[in-house]
Amino acid sequence: MAFKLQKAEGFSAGKAEGKAEGRAEGRVEGKAEGKAEERENGIKILITTLQAANFTKGMTKNVVIEKYQLTEDEADKYMQLCWNE
């Protein structure tokens, strides 16, 4: 009997610990996803704002690369996505 009780208690403790770890991992992943989305939105807003302020496409791309430490290829993707010709 004692063994069954200990086994049940161990199972319950393990289950609770697993849930807590899962929640913590979920929070970390959620924060990372949120930061990535926020960064992407910032890049898009910067591009549209600079275009509205009559910056050239090249000037805007350079600002985006500098402010967000993007590669040329990454900046090109955002420029294609956000620049209205």
LINKAMO-V484636 format. One record per backbone hydrogen bond with DSSP energy under -1.0 kcal/mol. CO is the residue of the C=O (numbers start at 1). NH is the residue of the N-H. E is the energy in kcal/mol with one decimal. If there is no record, write none. Layout:
BEGIN
co = (CO	CO)
nh = (NH	NH)
e = (E	E)
END
This chain:
BEGIN
co = (1	2	3	4	5	6	7	8	9	10	11	12	13	14	15	16	17	18	19	20	21	22	23	24	25	26	27	28	29	30	31	32	33	34	35	36	37	38	39	40	41	42	43	44	45	46	47	48	49	50	51	56	57	58	59	60	61	62	63	64	71	72	73	74	75	76	77	78	79)
nh = (5	6	7	8	9	10	11	12	13	14	15	16	17	18	19	20	21	22	23	24	25	26	27	28	29	30	31	32	33	34	35	36	37	38	39	40	41	42	43	44	45	46	47	48	49	50	51	52	53	55	54	60	61	62	63	64	65	66	67	68	75	76	77	78	79	80	81	82	83)
e = (-2.2	-2.6	-2.6	-2.4	-2.5	-2.8	-2.5	-2.5	-2.6	-2.7	-2.5	-2.4	-2.4	-2.5	-2.2	-2.2	-2.5	-2.4	-2.4	-2.3	-2.6	-2.3	-2.3	-2.1	-2.6	-2.6	-2.5	-2.2	-2.5	-2.4	-2.5	-2.1	-2.4	-2.4	-2.4	-2.4	-2.5	-2.2	-2.3	-2.3	-2.6	-2.5	-2.4	-2.3	-2.5	-2.7	-2.3	-2.0	-1.4	-2.6	-1.7	-2.5	-2.4	-2.2	-2.2	-2.5	-2.5	-2.3	-3.1	-2.2	-2.5	-2.6	-2.0	-1.8	-2.7	-2.6	-1.8	-2.5	-2.6)
END
